[in-house]
Amino acid sequence: MKIGIYVFSGTGNTLIAAELLAGSFRGAGADADVIKIENHTKNKSVPNLSKYDMIGIGYAVHAFDAPRPAYDFMRALPESPGKRLFLFKSAGDFFWNGGSSSKVRSTLAKKGFDVFHETLFVMPANVFMRYPDPVIKNLYTIAEKTAGKSAGEILSGARSLAKNGIFKRIFTRLFSDGESFGVKRLGRHMKVSSECNMCGVCWRDCPTGNITQGEARPIFDKTCCLCMRCIHHCPKYAITPLLKFFRLKVPYNLKKIAADKTIPDDALKNVTKGFFRRFRRYFEKQGLL
């Protein structure tokens, strides 16, 4: 079986989830490709799905919904009656399973896809609150288990979709509409400190082409989707959004932390109080901890 995994990832956590899924598929004897959604959305090309027996679409949760580039990609997909498709998404919290996926499913159903499976990867937060390194590493090891479990279910054909109740749908719609209204304005007002050395990482990596090279600093336009990539990938950490509290005070490198053998990988298992106690309970219920 050949599987195409299309993913939109801002800071890189969802891409890591896609790579873990691909690795699990390959370990089970399937062939899997990971393709960045922006490879198609930036040049408005239509992917060739005929070479895949099944496809997956993954995205980072934005305001309890999928980000604009993911929707742009889904709406541009060719009609594919009956083609099997699985969804996966990543979020810094499992609250309400990352929001409703009803709009995503509806968008894909109009193209004829059979959306049969959905997975939430709980990954380290990249806004507001930086998780401690032991928690970050533990979330990575849990993501590995999540990928293995999900890949097994997908290959077996198991149908598993998150429930999208009325309140979840309303909640998602309100937050998603609010973000859509605000990000275009916030994206134009990124602040760049004197640390910027005009290396070009931000304008080369921007998935929506919102950033261009200026004479003395990057120039931000109004097509931002607030994926936070420019902020987190900046080698000088020189970019700050208008809402300063949105940016982590100290960035992190997930793969580097995961590979550090001096950091324990069972932090959540030992939590008995505080914010992360609910994480422990959630993962225990999922059979992942």
N, C-alpha and C positions, 0 to 999 in steps of 0.2 A: 504493500500500500504506500502511495506517495501522498504526503500531506504538505500543504502550503500554509505557513503561519504568517499572517500579515499583522504587523504591530505598530501602534503609535505610542512612542515613549518620549516623555519630556526629559527628565533628568537621568533616565536609564534603568530605573527599577522594573518597569514593565518589559523592557527589552531583555533583562535578565530572566524574568519569568518565562518569556517566550523561548529563550535559549535552554532553560531547564526543561520545559515541556518537550522541545525538540530532542534533547538528550534522552529523555524518558521514552519517547517514541522510538528512537533509534535503538535503545537498549532492548526494546520489545520486538525488534525486527522490522519496523517500518522505516520508511525514508521520509525525512522532514527537512524543509527549507524554511528559513526565517527571512522575511522580507519586510523592510521598513515601509510603512504606508506612504511616507513622504516621497519615496522614490517615484510614486505615481502621482500624488497630489500636486507636487511642485511643478511638474511638467505636463500635468493633466493627461497622463497616459492611462489606458485601460489595461488592467492585468490580464494575462492569459491564464484562465482558470482550468482550461481543458486538460492541462498536464497533471492536474491533481485529482485524486479520488475523493479528497475531502479537504476543506479549508478551515482555518481558525482565524478569528479576528480578535486582537487584544488591544486594550487601551488603558491609559491611566484615568482614574475617575476624576472628573472635574465637576465640582458643585453637584455631586450625586448623579452625574450623567456622563455620557461620552463627550470628549472635546470635539470642537468643530472640525479639525482635520479628519477625525475618524468618520464623522458623518459625511464629509465631502467624499471620502473614499467609498463608503458604502453606497452612496447615491449614484456614484459613477460606475459601479460594478455592472457587468453584463447580466442580462436575464439568464437565470440558471435554475430552471424548474427541477425540483427534487434534489438538488445538490446538497449534501450534508455539510453542516457548518456548526462549529462550536465557538463559544465566546469565552474569553477570559479577561479579567480586569484586575488592576492593582489599586490599592488604596492604603493610606496610612492608618486606617481604623476599619473595623468590621461593622460599624454602626449601620444598621439597615442594609447589610450586604452591599455597601457602596452605592445604595440608591436603586431606583427602578431601572430595569433594562427593557421596559415595555416599548419605548420609542425605538430603541435599537432593533429589537426583534421585529417590530412592525415595518421598519425601513427595509430590513432584509427579506421579510416575507413578501413584500411587494415585488421583489426580484425573483421570487420563487424558491428561495433557499429553505431548506429544512433545518431550522435551528433547534438542535436537540440537547445541547449540553452547555453548562455555564459554570465557570470557576472564579472564585475570588481569591486573589493572592494578597494577603496582608503584608505589606512591605514597610520599611522604615519611612516615617513621615518626611517630606521635603519642604514643608511650610510650617510656620508657627513654632513647632516644638522639635528640637533635636533629641532623638532617643539616645540613651546611653549606649556605648559600644557593645557591651554584652547583650543588650536587648536587640540591637541591630544584627549582631551575628546570629542570635537565636532565631530571629525572623527569617534570616537567610536559610538556615538549616530546615526550618519548618516549610519554607517555600520549596525546598528540594523534595520534601515529603509530599507536599501538595501537588507538585508536578507529577510525581510518580503515581499517586492515587488517581489524579485526574486523567492522565494518559491511559491508564488501565481501563477506566470507565469508558473513555471515548472510543478506544479500540474495540471494546466489547459491544459498543452500540447502545450503552445504557442512556436512557433519557433522564436528564437531571437539570431542571431549570428552576431558578430562584423564584419565589412567589413575589408578585407585584400587586400588592393590595392597593386600594383606592387612596389611602392616606400616603403611602409611599410614592405613588404616582404624582399626587398633588404636591407633596414636599419636593420631589425631584424637579418638577416643572417650575416651581417658584424659584428655587435656587439656581437652576440652569438658566432661566430667563434673566435673572438678576446678574449672573456672571456674564452672559452674552452682552448685556447692556454696558457693564462696567469695564470689561477687559480691553475693549478698543480704546477706551479713554486712559486707563491705567498704563496700557502698553506704550502709549506715546510719551509718557512722563517718567521713564526709567532714568534714574540718576547714575552718572558715571563718575567715579572718584578719580583723583589725580594718579592713582595706582595704575590706571589703564595704560598699556603700552602699545595699543592699536595692533595687537597680534592678529586680529581677524577671526578668532575662533567664533565669536558671537554671530557675526554676519554670515559666515560660511555654514554654521550649524543650524541657524534658525529654520525651523520646518515650514514656516509660512512666508519666508522672504520678507519679514517685517523690518529687518535691520540692514542698513547699508553703511558703507564706509564714508565717514565724513573727513574733513580736513584735520580736525583735532580730536574727535571723539566719534563713536558710532552714532548713527541717526536712527531713531525709532519711529515707525509709522503707525498706522491704525489697523493692521491686520494681525496683531498679537492675539494668541490664544492662551496666554499666561501659562505656558507649559513649564516655565522656570528654567529651561535649558540654558539660556544665555547667562543666567545668574550662577547656576551650579557648575557650568563647564568653564566659566571664566577662570583662567589660571591665577589671576590676581584677586578674584572675588570682589571685583570693583564695581559691579552693577547692583543697584538697589531699587526696588519698586517704590512708587509713591507712598504706599502703605508700608513703612519700614518694618513693622512687626511681622509682616508676612514672610520675610526672609529669615532663614536660620542664622543665628549668630555665628555658628561655626559649621561649615559644610562637612560632608563625610564622603568617603569612597567605599561603597558597599563591598565590592570585590576584595579590596585591600583588607578591610576589617574581617571579612569572612575567611580570608587566608591566614590571618594572624593567629598562630597557635597559642599565643600567650593569653588570648581572650577566651573565656569560657563560653560554651554554646548552650548552656542550660539555664540561663538567667530567669526565664519566665517560669520554669518548672518550680523554682524555689521562691517565687513571689507570694507573699501571704497578705500583703496590704498595699494600699496606694493605687495609683492609676493603672498599673499594669496587672493588677490582680484579675481584672475582668478579661484581659488578654489570655491569662492562664486558663480561666474557666472556659472561654470560647474554644481554645485549641484542644483542651481536654475533651470537650463535647464532640469536637470534630475527629477525635482519635488521632491527633497529630502531635500530641505532647504527652 
